[in-house]
């Protein structure tokens, strides 16, 4: 004979969310829903997604000022630049080696300048365009050797080529520094004609006559004897500098050359406008802050429910 099942007053299933189930059964969740908690949470979540997308706004265009010059360096690589009549670090070196050492120090100090390099011999060649990368200019200068562009001196062509490179720049920024140790013996243009073109274009030329008094030196039993190289055309370089509003310098040794470039380095920099930029303004703090506020409000409504 079967016995009737005993009534068990204890619940058959225990769950940690039993209280919530009783609220669902009693309809209290609908009351919480009517108070707006779920849609506040969803709105807060949407705002968090917007903030995570990192919204940005472009600000007004700004052209920051830049201090510097646009400067071309024209360096003579003719055969006479191989004359060993310069002293550097207690030893006798050729003129080009001395010029490289001085120019390297000059480049180190010209932070903010755009510098280009032209070398000339039988013809003139542009090794680097106007650039802020002074290391590239230094590397090209270090790689230059006597006779690379020929053994003659095309001074006029070097001035013309440098002028062409500078003609796209503003008038007050066009500066050319020419270093040579001889006279114009090659090329298409005469230096005077090239200087007139430079003047009309607004290029100011600083001319440096470099080298000893008429050639290099030959060491015989410890005595330095002149070899009778070409004289420097000081008068012609003076006319070029004066015509274009620049200055003429005479350097007979490495120390004098360093002083000349230090003097040129002391020229007042030219203020020019940099490339216009539009700064990015971050806007994510607004949706992030609103999402946090709605999240707090939703939690408060939940506790009340």
C-alpha atoms as a printed R data frame, in Angstrom:
    type eleno elety resid chain resno       x      y       z
1   ATOM     1    CA   UNK     A     1   0.000  0.000   0.000
2   ATOM     2    CA   UNK     A     2   1.587  3.294  -1.080
3   ATOM     3    CA   UNK     A     3   2.147  6.013   1.471
4   ATOM     4    CA   UNK     A     4   1.113  9.602   0.668
5   ATOM     5    CA   UNK     A     5   4.040 11.961  -0.012
6   ATOM     6    CA   UNK     A     6   4.896 14.192   2.911
7   ATOM     7    CA   UNK     A     7   4.582 17.881   2.385
8   ATOM     8    CA   UNK     A     8   8.046 19.447   2.534
9   ATOM     9    CA   UNK     A     9   7.889 23.029   3.792
10  ATOM    10    CA   UNK     A    10  11.468 23.717   2.587
11  ATOM    11    CA   UNK     A    11  11.997 24.946  -1.010
12  ATOM    12    CA   UNK     A    12  13.089 22.268  -3.425
13  ATOM    13    CA   UNK     A    13  15.590 24.585  -5.235
14  ATOM    14    CA   UNK     A    14  17.843 27.210  -3.763
15  ATOM    15    CA   UNK     A    15  19.257 29.917  -6.060
16  ATOM    16    CA   UNK     A    16  21.228 33.039  -5.145
17  ATOM    17    CA   UNK     A    17  18.871 35.226  -7.188
18  ATOM    18    CA   UNK     A    18  15.722 33.938  -5.578
19  ATOM    19    CA   UNK     A    19  14.811 37.355  -4.282
20  ATOM    20    CA   UNK     A    20  14.947 38.763  -7.793
21  ATOM    21    CA   UNK     A    21  12.735 35.932  -9.047
22  ATOM    22    CA   UNK     A    22  10.163 36.782  -6.410
23  ATOM    23    CA   UNK     A    23  10.287 40.428  -7.556
24  ATOM    24    CA   UNK     A    24   9.705 39.327 -11.130
25  ATOM    25    CA   UNK     A    25   6.772 37.198  -9.979
26  ATOM    26    CA   UNK     A    26   5.324 40.053  -8.002
27  ATOM    27    CA   UNK     A    27   5.766 42.613 -10.823
28  ATOM    28    CA   UNK     A    28   8.201 44.893  -8.947
29  ATOM    29    CA   UNK     A    29  10.664 44.829 -11.849
30  ATOM    30    CA   UNK     A    30   8.071 46.572 -13.949
31  ATOM    31    CA   UNK     A    31   8.008 49.263 -11.311
32  ATOM    32    CA   UNK     A    32  11.752 49.725 -11.592
33  ATOM    33    CA   UNK     A    33  11.438 49.780 -15.372
34  ATOM    34    CA   UNK     A    34   8.878 52.521 -15.154
35  ATOM    35    CA   UNK     A    35  11.394 54.538 -13.156
36  ATOM    36    CA   UNK     A    36  13.764 54.537 -16.144
37  ATOM    37    CA   UNK     A    37  16.794 52.490 -14.995
38  ATOM    38    CA   UNK     A    38  17.281 50.275 -18.110
39  ATOM    39    CA   UNK     A    39  17.192 53.060 -20.681
40  ATOM    40    CA   UNK     A    40  19.553 55.178 -18.571
41  ATOM    41    CA   UNK     A    41  22.038 52.299 -18.515
42  ATOM    42    CA   UNK     A    42  21.756 51.841 -22.267
43  ATOM    43    CA   UNK     A    43  22.240 55.549 -22.862
44  ATOM    44    CA   UNK     A    44  25.316 55.543 -20.596
45  ATOM    45    CA   UNK     A    45  26.715 52.575 -22.536
46  ATOM    46    CA   UNK     A    46  26.204 54.365 -25.855
47  ATOM    47    CA   UNK     A    47  27.983 57.444 -24.523
48  ATOM    48    CA   UNK     A    48  30.888 55.260 -23.357
49  ATOM    49    CA   UNK     A    49  31.172 53.862 -26.883
50  ATOM    50    CA   UNK     A    50  31.230 57.379 -28.280
51  ATOM    51    CA   UNK     A    51  33.970 58.376 -25.824
52  ATOM    52    CA   UNK     A    52  36.005 55.268 -26.735
53  ATOM    53    CA   UNK     A    53  35.856 56.367 -30.387
54  ATOM    54    CA   UNK     A    54  37.816 59.460 -29.279
55  ATOM    55    CA   UNK     A    55  35.944 62.204 -31.144
56  ATOM    56    CA   UNK     A    56  38.117 65.140 -32.233
57  ATOM    57    CA   UNK     A    57  37.549 68.552 -33.722
58  ATOM    58    CA   UNK     A    58  39.939 70.522 -35.942
59  ATOM    59    CA   UNK     A    59  40.757 73.904 -34.484
60  ATOM    60    CA   UNK     A    60  41.446 77.092 -36.443
61  ATOM    61    CA   UNK     A    61  44.540 77.123 -38.668
62  ATOM    62    CA   UNK     A    62  47.685 78.341 -36.913
63  ATOM    63    CA   UNK     A    63  50.971 79.267 -38.612
64  ATOM    64    CA   UNK     A    64  53.694 79.011 -35.950
65  ATOM    65    CA   UNK     A    65  56.682 81.323 -36.431
66  ATOM    66    CA   UNK     A    66  60.031 79.786 -37.327
67  ATOM    67    CA   UNK     A    67  63.383 81.470 -36.896
68  ATOM    68    CA   UNK     A    68  65.986 80.794 -39.542
69  ATOM    69    CA   UNK     A    69  67.262 81.491 -43.027
70  ATOM    70    CA   UNK     A    70  67.276 79.824 -46.398
71  ATOM    71    CA   UNK     A    71  70.961 79.612 -47.233
72  ATOM    72    CA   UNK     A    72  73.006 78.131 -50.051
73  ATOM    73    CA   UNK     A    73  76.672 77.200 -49.573
74  ATOM    74    CA   UNK     A    74  78.826 77.252 -52.731
75  ATOM    75    CA   UNK     A    75  82.187 75.523 -52.251
76  ATOM    76    CA   UNK     A    76  85.071 75.565 -54.730
77  ATOM    77    CA   UNK     A    77  86.412 72.082 -55.618
78  ATOM    78    CA   UNK     A    78  88.930 73.196 -58.231
79  ATOM    79    CA   UNK     A    79  92.465 71.807 -58.327
80  ATOM    80    CA   UNK     A    80  93.897 74.689 -56.315
81  ATOM    81    CA   UNK     A    81  91.786 73.633 -53.304
82  ATOM    82    CA   UNK     A    82  94.182 70.698 -52.984
83  ATOM    83    CA   UNK     A    83  97.085 72.980 -52.058
84  ATOM    84    CA   UNK     A    84  98.453 71.978 -48.649
85  ATOM    85    CA   UNK     A    85  99.018 75.413 -47.157
86  ATOM    86    CA   UNK     A    86  96.572 75.281 -44.235
87  ATOM    87    CA   UNK     A    87  97.194 74.168 -40.661
88  ATOM    88    CA   UNK     A    88  94.576 72.178 -38.790
89  ATOM    89    CA   UNK     A    89  95.179 70.564 -35.425
90  ATOM    90    CA   UNK     A    90  98.906 71.141 -35.637
91  ATOM    91    CA   UNK     A    91  99.349 69.481 -39.024
92  ATOM    92    CA   UNK     A    92  99.469 70.722 -42.600
93  ATOM    93    CA   UNK     A    93  96.308 70.006 -44.622
94  ATOM    94    CA   UNK     A    94  94.885 71.042 -47.962
95  ATOM    95    CA   UNK     A    95  92.468 73.938 -48.290
96  ATOM    96    CA   UNK     A    96  89.402 71.782 -48.844
97  ATOM    97    CA   UNK     A    97  90.014 69.763 -45.666
98  ATOM    98    CA   UNK     A    98  90.344 72.972 -43.658
99  ATOM    99    CA   UNK     A    99  87.186 74.373 -45.241
100 ATOM   100    CA   UNK     A   100  85.249 71.190 -44.431
101 ATOM   101    CA   UNK     A   101  86.240 71.385 -40.761
102 ATOM   102    CA   UNK     A   102  85.137 75.010 -40.480
103 ATOM   103    CA   UNK     A   103  81.923 74.430 -42.409
104 ATOM   104    CA   UNK     A   104  81.009 71.442 -40.226
105 ATOM   105    CA   UNK     A   105  81.200 73.651 -37.146
106 ATOM   106    CA   UNK     A   106  79.209 76.342 -38.961
107 ATOM   107    CA   UNK     A   107  76.442 73.848 -39.816
108 ATOM   108    CA   UNK     A   108  76.227 72.725 -36.194
109 ATOM   109    CA   UNK     A   109  75.297 76.271 -35.171
110 ATOM   110    CA   UNK     A   110  72.695 76.904 -37.872
111 ATOM   111    CA   UNK     A   111  69.764 75.226 -36.128
112 ATOM   112    CA   UNK     A   112  66.497 76.150 -37.831
113 ATOM   113    CA   UNK     A   113  68.055 77.080 -41.176
114 ATOM   114    CA   UNK     A   114  67.275 75.414 -44.473
115 ATOM   115    CA   UNK     A   115  70.650 74.895 -46.109
116 ATOM   116    CA   UNK     A   116  71.610 73.703 -49.567
117 ATOM   117    CA   UNK     A   117  75.026 72.810 -51.001
118 ATOM   118    CA   UNK     A   118  76.495 73.645 -54.416
119 ATOM   119    CA   UNK     A   119  80.004 72.624 -55.494
120 ATOM   120    CA   UNK     A   120  81.789 73.917 -58.565
121 ATOM   121    CA   UNK     A   121  84.812 73.240 -60.716
122 ATOM   122    CA   UNK     A   122  84.535 73.100 -64.510
123 ATOM   123    CA   UNK     A   123  80.772 73.198 -63.867
124 ATOM   124    CA   UNK     A   124  78.479 73.799 -60.917
125 ATOM   125    CA   UNK     A   125  76.449 71.006 -59.328
126 ATOM   126    CA   UNK     A   126  73.791 71.071 -56.598
127 ATOM   127    CA   UNK     A   127  74.547 68.265 -54.148
128 ATOM   128    CA   UNK     A   128  71.685 68.972 -51.724
129 ATOM   129    CA   UNK     A   129  68.539 71.080 -52.076
130 ATOM   130    CA   UNK     A   130  67.441 73.481 -49.367
131 ATOM   131    CA   UNK     A   131  66.751 71.253 -46.375
132 ATOM   132    CA   UNK     A   132  66.511 71.305 -42.590
133 ATOM   133    CA   UNK     A   133  68.504 68.056 -42.530
134 ATOM   134    CA   UNK     A   134  71.936 69.511 -41.821
135 ATOM   135    CA   UNK     A   135  73.385 66.011 -41.417
136 ATOM   136    CA   UNK     A   136  72.692 65.309 -45.096
137 ATOM   137    CA   UNK     A   137  74.471 68.517 -46.078
138 ATOM   138    CA   UNK     A   138  77.428 67.590 -43.875
139 ATOM   139    CA   UNK     A   139  77.638 64.087 -45.351
140 ATOM   140    CA   UNK     A   140  77.612 65.394 -48.911
141 ATOM   141    CA   UNK     A   141  80.278 67.937 -48.028
142 ATOM   142    CA   UNK     A   142  82.465 65.272 -46.402
143 ATOM   143    CA   UNK     A   143  82.160 63.095 -49.519
144 ATOM   144    CA   UNK     A   144  83.299 65.928 -51.808
145 ATOM   145    CA   UNK     A   145  86.881 65.763 -53.093
146 ATOM   146    CA   UNK     A   146  89.105 68.059 -55.081
147 ATOM   147    CA   UNK     A   147  88.398 67.728 -58.790
148 ATOM   148    CA   UNK     A   148  84.963 66.159 -58.283
149 ATOM   149    CA   UNK     A   149  83.391 68.873 -60.471
150 ATOM   150    CA   UNK     A   150  86.493 69.481 -62.574
151 ATOM   151    CA   UNK     A   151  89.798 71.251 -62.040
152 ATOM   152    CA   UNK     A   152  88.820 74.752 -63.246
153 ATOM   153    CA   UNK     A   153  86.673 77.372 -61.456
154 ATOM   154    CA   UNK     A   154  83.171 78.117 -62.770
155 ATOM   155    CA   UNK     A   155  82.338 80.772 -60.179
156 ATOM   156    CA   UNK     A   156  79.695 82.511 -62.302
157 ATOM   157    CA   UNK     A   157  77.800 79.276 -62.916
158 ATOM   158    CA   UNK     A   158  77.873 78.465 -59.194
159 ATOM   159    CA   UNK     A   159  76.312 81.822 -58.355
160 ATOM   160    CA   UNK     A   160  73.656 81.360 -61.055
161 ATOM   161    CA   UNK     A   161  72.753 77.829 -59.925
162 ATOM   162    CA   UNK     A   162  72.532 78.892 -56.279
163 ATOM   163    CA   UNK     A   163  70.349 81.844 -57.271
164 ATOM   164    CA   UNK     A   164  68.013 79.504 -59.128
165 ATOM   165    CA   UNK     A   165  67.689 77.323 -56.029
166 ATOM   166    CA   UNK     A   166  66.849 80.348 -53.874
167 ATOM   167    CA   UNK     A   167  64.488 82.181 -56.206
168 ATOM   168    CA   UNK     A   168  61.371 80.452 -54.823
169 ATOM   169    CA   UNK     A   169  62.069 81.823 -51.343
170 ATOM   170    CA   UNK     A   170  61.095 85.138 -49.832
171 ATOM   171    CA   UNK     A   171  63.354 88.062 -50.614
172 ATOM   172    CA   UNK     A   172  64.674 88.625 -47.099
173 ATOM   173    CA   UNK     A   173  65.664 84.970 -46.787
174 ATOM   174    CA   UNK     A   174  67.867 84.553 -49.840
175 ATOM   175    CA   UNK     A   175  71.479 84.209 -48.722
176 ATOM   176    CA   UNK     A   176  74.430 82.709 -50.604
177 ATOM   177    CA   UNK     A   177  77.866 82.089 -49.098
178 ATOM   178    CA   UNK     A   178  80.582 81.510 -51.713
179 ATOM   179    CA   UNK     A   179  83.988 80.108 -50.803
180 ATOM   180    CA   UNK     A   180  86.679 80.100 -53.508
181 ATOM   181    CA   UNK     A   181  90.452 80.309 -53.752
182 ATOM   182    CA   UNK     A   182  90.886 81.290 -57.402
183 ATOM   183    CA   UNK     A   183  89.561 83.244 -60.335
184 ATOM   184    CA   UNK     A   184  86.750 82.402 -62.744
185 ATOM   185    CA   UNK     A   185  88.284 80.218 -65.477
186 ATOM   186    CA   UNK     A   186  85.329 78.178 -66.761
187 ATOM   187    CA   UNK     A   187  81.578 78.134 -67.111
188 ATOM   188    CA   UNK     A   188  79.008 79.964 -69.208
189 ATOM   189    CA   UNK     A   189  78.296 83.057 -67.099
190 ATOM   190    CA   UNK     A   190  80.758 85.651 -65.923
191 ATOM   191    CA   UNK     A   191  80.636 86.240 -62.143
192 ATOM   192    CA   UNK     A   192  79.633 89.893 -62.613
193 ATOM   193    CA   UNK     A   193  76.650 88.935 -64.785
194 ATOM   194    CA   UNK     A   194  75.607 86.184 -62.371
195 ATOM   195    CA   UNK     A   195  75.850 88.674 -59.504
196 ATOM   196    CA   UNK     A   196  73.505 91.041 -61.343
197 ATOM   197    CA   UNK     A   197  70.981 88.227 -61.726
198 ATOM   198    CA   UNK     A   198  71.345 87.440 -58.018
199 ATOM   199    CA   UNK     A   199  70.797 91.090 -57.116
200 ATOM   200    CA   UNK     A   200  67.670 91.310 -59.277
201 ATOM   201    CA   UNK     A   201  66.344 88.148 -57.625
202 ATOM   202    CA   UNK     A   202  67.063 89.484 -54.150
203 ATOM   203    CA   UNK     A   203  69.923 87.124 -53.275
204 ATOM   204    CA   UNK     A   204  72.518 88.530 -50.918
205 ATOM   205    CA   UNK     A   205  76.007 87.077 -51.466
206 ATOM   206    CA   UNK     A   206  78.735 86.815 -48.856
207 ATOM   207    CA   UNK     A   207  81.986 86.085 -50.699
208 ATOM   208    CA   UNK     A   208  84.963 84.449 -48.987
209 ATOM   209    CA   UNK     A   209  88.398 84.488 -50.617
210 ATOM   210    CA   UNK     A   210  90.299 81.564 -49.135
211 ATOM   211    CA   UNK     A   211  93.946 80.545 -49.410
212 ATOM   212    CA   UNK     A   212  97.467 81.837 -48.984
213 ATOM   213    CA   UNK     A   213  99.238 84.538 -50.918
214 ATOM   214    CA   UNK     A   214  99.546 82.847 -54.249
215 ATOM   215    CA   UNK     A   215  99.472 79.120 -54.011
216 ATOM   216    CA   UNK     A   216 100.405 76.252 -51.810
217 ATOM   217    CA   UNK     A   217 103.605 75.146 -50.217
218 ATOM   218    CA   UNK     A   218 106.129 72.428 -50.943
219 ATOM   219    CA   UNK     A   219 108.038 71.009 -48.011
220 ATOM   220    CA   UNK     A   220 111.797 70.693 -48.673
221 ATOM   221    CA   UNK     A   221 113.984 69.755 -45.689
222 ATOM   222    CA   UNK     A   222 111.318 71.207 -43.386
223 ATOM   223    CA   UNK     A   223 111.039 74.510 -45.290
224 ATOM   224    CA   UNK     A   224 107.756 75.598 -46.894
225 ATOM   225    CA   UNK     A   225 108.355 76.840 -50.450
226 ATOM   226    CA   UNK     A   226 105.584 78.457 -52.547
227 ATOM   227    CA   UNK     A   227 104.383 76.522 -55.572
228 ATOM   228    CA   UNK     A   228 102.977 79.481 -57.468
229 ATOM   229    CA   UNK     A   229  99.258 78.678 -57.530
230 ATOM   230    CA   UNK     A   230  96.529 81.004 -58.752
231 ATOM   231    CA   UNK     A   231  95.884 84.267 -56.940
232 ATOM   232    CA   UNK     A   232  92.441 84.874 -55.471
233 ATOM   233    CA   UNK     A   233  90.299 87.366 -57.369
234 ATOM   234    CA   UNK     A   234  89.698 89.597 -54.346
235 ATOM   235    CA   UNK     A   235  88.590 92.597 -56.395
236 ATOM   236    CA   UNK     A   236  86.006 90.554 -58.301
237 ATOM   237    CA   UNK     A   237  84.624 89.000 -55.119
238 ATOM   238    CA   UNK     A   238  84.401 92.411 -53.496
239 ATOM   239    CA   UNK     A   239  82.320 93.702 -56.408
240 ATOM   240    CA   UNK     A   240  80.016 90.680 -56.207
241 ATOM   241    CA   UNK     A   241  79.405 91.146 -52.483
242 ATOM   242    CA   UNK     A   242  78.910 94.907 -52.773
243 ATOM   243    CA   UNK     A   243  76.539 94.591 -55.732
244 ATOM   244    CA   UNK     A   244  74.227 92.177 -53.886
245 ATOM   245    CA   UNK     A   245  74.361 93.851 -50.473
246 ATOM   246    CA   UNK     A   246  76.557 91.173 -48.922
247 ATOM   247    CA   UNK     A   247  80.034 91.264 -47.419
248 ATOM   248    CA   UNK     A   248  83.482 90.270 -48.624
249 ATOM   249    CA   UNK     A   249  85.900 88.348 -46.400
250 ATOM   250    CA   UNK     A   250  89.531 87.328 -46.805
251 ATOM   251    CA   UNK     A   251  90.808 84.213 -45.051
252 ATOM   252    CA   UNK     A   252  94.484 83.302 -45.312
253 ATOM   253    CA   UNK     A   253  94.397 80.515 -42.734
254 ATOM   254    CA   UNK     A   254  92.007 78.175 -40.967
255 ATOM   255    CA   UNK     A   255  91.647 80.378 -37.900
256 ATOM   256    CA   UNK     A   256  90.638 83.377 -39.992
257 ATOM   257    CA   UNK     A   257  88.135 81.256 -41.917
258 ATOM   258    CA   UNK     A   258  86.549 80.066 -38.671
259 ATOM   259    CA   UNK     A   259  86.235 83.651 -37.501
260 ATOM   260    CA   UNK     A   260  84.541 84.637 -40.765
261 ATOM   261    CA   UNK     A   261  81.909 81.933 -40.497
262 ATOM   262    CA   UNK     A   262  81.356 82.867 -36.857
263 ATOM   263    CA   UNK     A   263  80.727 86.433 -38.003
264 ATOM   264    CA   UNK     A   264  78.287 85.274 -40.660
265 ATOM   265    CA   UNK     A   265  76.612 83.096 -38.041
266 ATOM   266    CA   UNK     A   266  75.966 86.236 -35.978
267 ATOM   267    CA   UNK     A   267  73.675 87.658 -38.683
268 ATOM   268    CA   UNK     A   268  70.197 88.404 -37.356
269 ATOM   269    CA   UNK     A   269  67.813 85.535 -38.146
270 ATOM   270    CA   UNK     A   270  64.779 86.183 -40.317
271 ATOM   271    CA   UNK     A   271  61.312 85.623 -38.877
272 ATOM   272    CA   UNK     A   272  59.130 83.646 -41.243
273 ATOM   273    CA   UNK     A   273  55.792 81.900 -41.024
274 ATOM   274    CA   UNK     A   274  55.874 78.148 -40.728
275 ATOM   275    CA   UNK     A   275  53.501 75.778 -42.450
276 ATOM   276    CA   UNK     A   276  49.935 76.338 -41.264
277 ATOM   277    CA   UNK     A   277  48.586 73.545 -39.067
278 ATOM   278    CA   UNK     A   278  45.149 72.881 -37.565
279 ATOM   279    CA   UNK     A   279  45.427 71.522 -34.011
280 ATOM   280    CA   UNK     A   280  43.187 68.604 -33.019
281 ATOM   281    CA   UNK     A   281  40.931 69.301 -30.039
282 ATOM   282    CA   UNK     A   282  39.891 66.234 -28.024
283 ATOM   283    CA   UNK     A   283  36.136 66.014 -27.375
284 ATOM   284    CA   UNK     A   284  35.886 62.610 -25.662
285 ATOM   285    CA   UNK     A   285  35.739 64.054 -22.084
286 ATOM   286    CA   UNK     A   286  32.181 65.309 -22.711
287 ATOM   287    CA   UNK     A   287  30.506 61.954 -23.556
288 ATOM   288    CA   UNK     A   288  32.670 60.212 -20.971
289 ATOM   289    CA   UNK     A   289  31.611 62.559 -18.194
290 ATOM   290    CA   UNK     A   290  27.937 62.351 -19.205
291 ATOM   291    CA   UNK     A   291  28.114 58.543 -19.311
292 ATOM   292    CA   UNK     A   292  29.520 58.437 -15.772
293 ATOM   293    CA   UNK     A   293  26.812 60.781 -14.542
294 ATOM   294    CA   UNK     A   294  24.060 58.652 -16.094
295 ATOM   295    CA   UNK     A   295  25.649 55.508 -14.675
296 ATOM   296    CA   UNK     A   296  25.582 56.949 -11.154
297 ATOM   297    CA   UNK     A   297  21.980 58.049 -11.623
298 ATOM   298    CA   UNK     A   298  21.000 54.566 -12.814
299 ATOM   299    CA   UNK     A   299  22.608 52.968  -9.758
300 ATOM   300    CA   UNK     A   300  20.733 55.303  -7.444
301 ATOM   301    CA   UNK     A   301  17.417 54.457  -9.090
302 ATOM   302    CA   UNK     A   302  18.223 50.762  -8.810
303 ATOM   303    CA   UNK     A   303  18.888 51.004  -5.086
304 ATOM   304    CA   UNK     A   304  15.622 52.805  -4.559
305 ATOM   305    CA   UNK     A   305  13.842 50.046  -6.421
